Amino acid sequence: MKIRRLEWLGYVSRMNEIRSVKKIFEGKLEGRRGRGRPRLRWINSVEDDLRKLGVKRWRTKALNRE
């Protein structure tokens, strides 16, 4: 499952800027958040997987497919 998440991360990061998935992935929400602990986002779990694997600068590596 972690491998699929990382593959999807690379696919989305290489997408064209006008695609709706890319807009949602990079979008920022406006307004106030609710009380309590912030909810975990999908990118948080993916970045945690990358940190455990020792991958640094994943955004530049995702753009360079070689």
Phi and psi restraints in degrees (range 20) as a CNS / XPLOR table:
assign (resid 1 and name C) (resid 2 and name N)
       (resid 2 and name CA) (resid 2 and name C) 1.0 -64.0 20.0 2
assign (resid 2 and name N) (resid 2 and name CA)
       (resid 2 and name C) (resid 3 and name N) 1.0 -38.4 20.0 2
assign (resid 2 and name C) (resid 3 and name N)
       (resid 3 and name CA) (resid 3 and name C) 1.0 -64.0 20.0 2
assign (resid 3 and name N) (resid 3 and name CA)
       (resid 3 and name C) (resid 4 and name N) 1.0 -42.4 20.0 2
assign (resid 3 and name C) (resid 4 and name N)
       (resid 4 and name CA) (resid 4 and name C) 1.0 -63.6 20.0 2
assign (resid 4 and name N) (resid 4 and name CA)
       (resid 4 and name C) (resid 5 and name N) 1.0 -39.1 20.0 2
assign (resid 4 and name C) (resid 5 and name N)
       (resid 5 and name CA) (resid 5 and name C) 1.0 -62.7 20.0 2
assign (resid 5 and name N) (resid 5 and name CA)
       (resid 5 and name C) (resid 6 and name N) 1.0 -41.8 20.0 2
assign (resid 5 and name C) (resid 6 and name N)
       (resid 6 and name CA) (resid 6 and name C) 1.0 -68.7 20.0 2
assign (resid 6 and name N) (resid 6 and name CA)
       (resid 6 and name C) (resid 7 and name N) 1.0 -36.9 20.0 2
assign (resid 6 and name C) (resid 7 and name N)
       (resid 7 and name CA) (resid 7 and name C) 1.0 -64.3 20.0 2
assign (resid 7 and name N) (resid 7 and name CA)
       (resid 7 and name C) (resid 8 and name N) 1.0 -43.4 20.0 2
assign (resid 7 and name C) (resid 8 and name N)
       (resid 8 and name CA) (resid 8 and name C) 1.0 -64.5 20.0 2
assign (resid 8 and name N) (resid 8 and name CA)
       (resid 8 and name C) (resid 9 and name N) 1.0 -37.8 20.0 2
assign (resid 8 and name C) (resid 9 and name N)
       (resid 9 and name CA) (resid 9 and name C) 1.0 -59.9 20.0 2
assign (resid 9 and name N) (resid 9 and name CA)
       (resid 9 and name C) (resid 10 and name N) 1.0 -45.8 20.0 2
assign (resid 9 and name C) (resid 10 and name N)
       (resid 10 and name CA) (resid 10 and name C) 1.0 -64.0 20.0 2
assign (resid 10 and name N) (resid 10 and name CA)
       (resid 10 and name C) (resid 11 and name N) 1.0 -40.2 20.0 2
assign (resid 10 and name C) (resid 11 and name N)
       (resid 11 and name CA) (resid 11 and name C) 1.0 -64.0 20.0 2
assign (resid 11 and name N) (resid 11 and name CA)
       (resid 11 and name C) (resid 12 and name N) 1.0 -45.9 20.0 2
assign (resid 11 and name C) (resid 12 and name N)
       (resid 12 and name CA) (resid 12 and name C) 1.0 -68.5 20.0 2
assign (resid 12 and name N) (resid 12 and name CA)
       (resid 12 and name C) (resid 13 and name N) 1.0 -38.3 20.0 2
assign (resid 12 and name C) (resid 13 and name N)
       (resid 13 and name CA) (resid 13 and name C) 1.0 -68.2 20.0 2
assign (resid 13 and name N) (resid 13 and name CA)
       (resid 13 and name C) (resid 14 and name N) 1.0 -24.3 20.0 2
assign (resid 13 and name C) (resid 14 and name N)
       (resid 14 and name CA) (resid 14 and name C) 1.0 -90.7 20.0 2
assign (resid 14 and name N) (resid 14 and name CA)
       (resid 14 and name C) (resid 15 and name N) 1.0 -4.4 20.0 2
assign (resid 14 and name C) (resid 15 and name N)
       (resid 15 and name CA) (resid 15 and name C) 1.0 -64.6 20.0 2
assign (resid 15 and name N) (resid 15 and name CA)
       (resid 15 and name C) (resid 16 and name N) 1.0 159.5 20.0 2
assign (resid 15 and name C) (resid 16 and name N)
       (resid 16 and name CA) (resid 16 and name C) 1.0 -68.2 20.0 2
assign (resid 16 and name N) (resid 16 and name CA)
       (resid 16 and name C) (resid 17 and name N) 1.0 148.5 20.0 2
assign (resid 16 and name C) (resid 17 and name N)
       (resid 17 and name CA) (resid 17 and name C) 1.0 -65.3 20.0 2
assign (resid 17 and name N) (resid 17 and name CA)
       (resid 17 and name C) (resid 18 and name N) 1.0 -21.4 20.0 2
assign (resid 17 and name C) (resid 18 and name N)
       (resid 18 and name CA) (resid 18 and name C) 1.0 -87.0 20.0 2
assign (resid 18 and name N) (resid 18 and name CA)
       (resid 18 and name C) (resid 19 and name N) 1.0 -9.3 20.0 2
assign (resid 18 and name C) (resid 19 and name N)
       (resid 19 and name CA) (resid 19 and name C) 1.0 -68.5 20.0 2
assign (resid 19 and name N) (resid 19 and name CA)
       (resid 19 and name C) (resid 20 and name N) 1.0 140.4 20.0 2
assign (resid 19 and name C) (resid 20 and name N)
       (resid 20 and name CA) (resid 20 and name C) 1.0 -66.0 20.0 2
assign (resid 20 and name N) (resid 20 and name CA)
       (resid 20 and name C) (resid 21 and name N) 1.0 -34.9 20.0 2
assign (resid 20 and name C) (resid 21 and name N)
       (resid 21 and name CA) (resid 21 and name C) 1.0 -62.9 20.0 2
assign (resid 21 and name N) (resid 21 and name CA)
       (resid 21 and name C) (resid 22 and name N) 1.0 -41.4 20.0 2
assign (resid 21 and name C) (resid 22 and name N)
       (resid 22 and name CA) (resid 22 and name C) 1.0 -66.0 20.0 2
assign (resid 22 and name N) (resid 22 and name CA)
       (resid 22 and name C) (resid 23 and name N) 1.0 -40.6 20.0 2
assign (resid 22 and name C) (resid 23 and name N)
       (resid 23 and name CA) (resid 23 and name C) 1.0 -63.0 20.0 2
assign (resid 23 and name N) (resid 23 and name CA)
       (resid 23 and name C) (resid 24 and name N) 1.0 -42.6 20.0 2
assign (resid 23 and name C) (resid 24 and name N)
       (resid 24 and name CA) (resid 24 and name C) 1.0 -67.7 20.0 2
assign (resid 24 and name N) (resid 24 and name CA)
       (resid 24 and name C) (resid 25 and name N) 1.0 -40.0 20.0 2
assign (resid 24 and name C) (resid 25 and name N)
       (resid 25 and name CA) (resid 25 and name C) 1.0 -62.7 20.0 2
assign (resid 25 and name N) (resid 25 and name CA)
       (resid 25 and name C) (resid 26 and name N) 1.0 -41.0 20.0 2
assign (resid 25 and name C) (resid 26 and name N)
       (resid 26 and name CA) (resid 26 and name C) 1.0 -97.6 20.0 2
assign (resid 26 and name N) (resid 26 and name CA)
       (resid 26 and name C) (resid 27 and name N) 1.0 -2.8 20.0 2
assign (resid 26 and name C) (resid 27 and name N)
       (resid 27 and name CA) (resid 27 and name C) 1.0 -71.0 20.0 2
assign (resid 27 and name N) (resid 27 and name CA)
       (resid 27 and name C) (resid 28 and name N) 1.0 155.8 20.0 2
assign (resid 27 and name C) (resid 28 and name N)
       (resid 28 and name CA) (resid 28 and name C) 1.0 -116.0 20.0 2
assign (resid 28 and name N) (resid 28 and name CA)
       (resid 28 and name C) (resid 29 and name N) 1.0 135.6 20.0 2
assign (resid 28 and name C) (resid 29 and name N)
       (resid 29 and name CA) (resid 29 and name C) 1.0 -85.5 20.0 2
assign (resid 29 and name N) (resid 29 and name CA)
       (resid 29 and name C) (resid 30 and name N) 1.0 146.2 20.0 2
assign (resid 29 and name C) (resid 30 and name N)
       (resid 30 and name CA) (resid 30 and name C) 1.0 -105.1 20.0 2
assign (resid 30 and name N) (resid 30 and name CA)
       (resid 30 and name C) (resid 31 and name N) 1.0 162.0 20.0 2
assign (resid 30 and name C) (resid 31 and name N)
       (resid 31 and name CA) (resid 31 and name C) 1.0 103.0 20.0 2
assign (resid 31 and name N) (resid 31 and name CA)
       (resid 31 and name C) (resid 32 and name N) 1.0 -170.5 20.0 2
assign (resid 31 and name C) (resid 32 and name N)
       (resid 32 and name CA) (resid 32 and name C) 1.0 -101.7 20.0 2
assign (resid 32 and name N) (resid 32 and name CA)
       (resid 32 and name C) (resid 33 and name N) 1.0 147.7 20.0 2
assign (resid 32 and name C) (resid 33 and name N)
       (resid 33 and name CA) (resid 33 and name C) 1.0 -91.6 20.0 2
assign (resid 33 and name N) (resid 33 and name CA)
       (resid 33 and name C) (resid 34 and name N) 1.0 160.5 20.0 2
assign (resid 33 and name C) (resid 34 and name N)
       (resid 34 and name CA) (resid 34 and name C) 1.0 -74.4 20.0 2
assign (resid 34 and name N) (resid 34 and name CA)
       (resid 34 and name C) (resid 35 and name N) 1.0 174.0 20.0 2
assign (resid 34 and name C) (resid 35 and name N)
       (resid 35 and name CA) (resid 35 and name C) 1.0 -75.1 20.0 2
assign (resid 35 and name N) (resid 35 and name CA)
       (resid 35 and name C) (resid 36 and name N) 1.0 160.3 20.0 2
assign (resid 35 and name C) (resid 36 and name N)
       (resid 36 and name CA) (resid 36 and name C) 1.0 96.4 20.0 2
assign (resid 36 and name N) (resid 36 and name CA)
       (resid 36 and name C) (resid 37 and name N) 1.0 -170.7 20.0 2
assign (resid 36 and name C) (resid 37 and name N)
       (resid 37 and name CA) (resid 37 and name C) 1.0 -68.6 20.0 2
assign (resid 37 and name N) (resid 37 and name CA)
       (resid 37 and name C) (resid 38 and name N) 1.0 136.5 20.0 2
assign (resid 37 and name C) (resid 38 and name N)
       (resid 38 and name CA) (resid 38 and name C) 1.0 -62.9 20.0 2
assign (resid 38 and name N) (resid 38 and name CA)
       (resid 38 and name C) (resid 39 and name N) 1.0 143.5 20.0 2
assign (resid 38 and name C) (resid 39 and name N)
       (resid 39 and name CA) (resid 39 and name C) 1.0 -71.0 20.0 2
assign (resid 39 and name N) (resid 39 and name CA)
       (resid 39 and name C) (resid 40 and name N) 1.0 148.6 20.0 2
assign (resid 39 and name C) (resid 40 and name N)
       (resid 40 and name CA) (resid 40 and name C) 1.0 -75.2 20.0 2
assign (resid 40 and name N) (resid 40 and name CA)
       (resid 40 and name C) (resid 41 and name N) 1.0 136.8 20.0 2
assign (resid 40 and name C) (resid 41 and name N)
       (resid 41 and name CA) (resid 41 and name C) 1.0 -98.9 20.0 2
assign (resid 41 and name N) (resid 41 and name CA)
       (resid 41 and name C) (resid 42 and name N) 1.0 163.1 20.0 2
assign (resid 41 and name C) (resid 42 and name N)
       (resid 42 and name CA) (resid 42 and name C) 1.0 -61.2 20.0 2
assign (resid 42 and name N) (resid 42 and name CA)
       (resid 42 and name C) (resid 43 and name N) 1.0 -41.0 20.0 2
assign (resid 42 and name C) (resid 43 and name N)
       (resid 43 and name CA) (resid 43 and name C) 1.0 -65.8 20.0 2
assign (resid 43 and name N) (resid 43 and name CA)
       (resid 43 and name C) (resid 44 and name N) 1.0 -28.9 20.0 2
assign (resid 43 and name C) (resid 44 and name N)
       (resid 44 and name CA) (resid 44 and name C) 1.0 -62.7 20.0 2
assign (resid 44 and name N) (resid 44 and name CA)
       (resid 44 and name C) (resid 45 and name N) 1.0 -44.0 20.0 2
assign (resid 44 and name C) (resid 45 and name N)
       (resid 45 and name CA) (resid 45 and name C) 1.0 -69.1 20.0 2
assign (resid 45 and name N) (resid 45 and name CA)
       (resid 45 and name C) (resid 46 and name N) 1.0 -35.7 20.0 2
assign (resid 45 and name C) (resid 46 and name N)
       (resid 46 and name CA) (resid 46 and name C) 1.0 -68.1 20.0 2
assign (resid 46 and name N) (resid 46 and name CA)
       (resid 46 and name C) (resid 47 and name N) 1.0 -44.3 20.0 2
assign (resid 46 and name C) (resid 47 and name N)
       (resid 47 and name CA) (resid 47 and name C) 1.0 -65.3 20.0 2
assign (resid 47 and name N) (resid 47 and name CA)
       (resid 47 and name C) (resid 48 and name N) 1.0 -31.7 20.0 2
assign (resid 47 and name C) (resid 48 and name N)
       (resid 48 and name CA) (resid 48 and name C) 1.0 -65.8 20.0 2
assign (resid 48 and name N) (resid 48 and name CA)
       (resid 48 and name C) (resid 49 and name N) 1.0 -41.7 20.0 2
assign (resid 48 and name C) (resid 49 and name N)
       (resid 49 and name CA) (resid 49 and name C) 1.0 -61.1 20.0 2
assign (resid 49 and name N) (resid 49 and name CA)
       (resid 49 and name C) (resid 50 and name N) 1.0 -43.2 20.0 2
assign (resid 49 and name C) (resid 50 and name N)
       (resid 50 and name CA) (resid 50 and name C) 1.0 -65.6 20.0 2
assign (resid 50 and name N) (resid 50 and name CA)
       (resid 50 and name C) (resid 51 and name N) 1.0 -38.8 20.0 2
assign (resid 50 and name C) (resid 51 and name N)
       (resid 51 and name CA) (resid 51 and name C) 1.0 -63.4 20.0 2
assign (resid 51 and name N) (resid 51 and name CA)
       (resid 51 and name C) (resid 52 and name N) 1.0 -40.9 20.0 2
assign (resid 51 and name C) (resid 52 and name N)
       (resid 52 and name CA) (resid 52 and name C) 1.0 -65.5 20.0 2
assign (resid 52 and name N) (resid 52 and name CA)
       (resid 52 and name C) (resid 53 and name N) 1.0 -33.3 20.0 2
assign (resid 52 and name C) (resid 53 and name N)
       (resid 53 and name CA) (resid 53 and name C) 1.0 -81.1 20.0 2
assign (resid 53 and name N) (resid 53 and name CA)
       (resid 53 and name C) (resid 54 and name N) 1.0 -11.1 20.0 2
assign (resid 53 and name C) (resid 54 and name N)
       (resid 54 and name CA) (resid 54 and name C) 1.0 80.9 20.0 2
assign (resid 54 and name N) (resid 54 and name CA)
       (resid 54 and name C) (resid 55 and name N) 1.0 23.9 20.0 2
assign (resid 54 and name C) (resid 55 and name N)
       (resid 55 and name CA) (resid 55 and name C) 1.0 -86.4 20.0 2
assign (resid 55 and name N) (resid 55 and name CA)
       (resid 55 and name C) (resid 56 and name N) 1.0 126.3 20.0 2
assign (resid 55 and name C) (resid 56 and name N)
       (resid 56 and name CA) (resid 56 and name C) 1.0 -115.7 20.0 2
assign (resid 56 and name N) (resid 56 and name CA)
       (resid 56 and name C) (resid 57 and name N) 1.0 152.2 20.0 2
assign (resid 56 and name C) (resid 57 and name N)
       (resid 57 and name CA) (resid 57 and name C) 1.0 53.1 20.0 2
assign (resid 57 and name N) (resid 57 and name CA)
       (resid 57 and name C) (resid 58 and name N) 1.0 54.6 20.0 2
assign (resid 57 and name C) (resid 58 and name N)
       (resid 58 and name CA) (resid 58 and name C) 1.0 -67.5 20.0 2
assign (resid 58 and name N) (resid 58 and name CA)
       (resid 58 and name C) (resid 59 and name N) 1.0 -27.3 20.0 2
assign (resid 58 and name C) (resid 59 and name N)
       (resid 59 and name CA) (resid 59 and name C) 1.0 -66.8 20.0 2
assign (resid 59 and name N) (resid 59 and name CA)
       (resid 59 and name C) (resid 60 and name N) 1.0 -42.4 20.0 2
assign (resid 59 and name C) (resid 60 and name N)
       (resid 60 and name CA) (resid 60 and name C) 1.0 -72.0 20.0 2
assign (resid 60 and name N) (resid 60 and name CA)
       (resid 60 and name C) (resid 61 and name N) 1.0 -34.0 20.0 2
assign (resid 60 and name C) (resid 61 and name N)
       (resid 61 and name CA) (resid 61 and name C) 1.0 -69.6 20.0 2
assign (resid 61 and name N) (resid 61 and name CA)
       (resid 61 and name C) (resid 62 and name N) 1.0 -33.4 20.0 2
assign (resid 61 and name C) (resid 62 and name N)
       (resid 62 and name CA) (resid 62 and name C) 1.0 -68.6 20.0 2
assign (resid 62 and name N) (resid 62 and name CA)
       (resid 62 and name C) (resid 63 and name N) 1.0 -34.1 20.0 2
assign (resid 62 and name C) (resid 63 and name N)
       (resid 63 and name CA) (resid 63 and name C) 1.0 -73.7 20.0 2
assign (resid 63 and name N) (resid 63 and name CA)
       (resid 63 and name C) (resid 64 and name N) 1.0 -27.2 20.0 2
assign (resid 63 and name C) (resid 64 and name N)
       (resid 64 and name CA) (resid 64 and name C) 1.0 -97.6 20.0 2
assign (resid 64 and name N) (resid 64 and name CA)
       (resid 64 and name C) (resid 65 and name N) 1.0 99.1 20.0 2
assign (resid 64 and name C) (resid 65 and name N)
       (resid 65 and name CA) (resid 65 and name C) 1.0 -73.0 20.0 2
assign (resid 65 and name N) (resid 65 and name CA)
       (resid 65 and name C) (resid 66 and name N) 1.0 -15.9 20.0 2
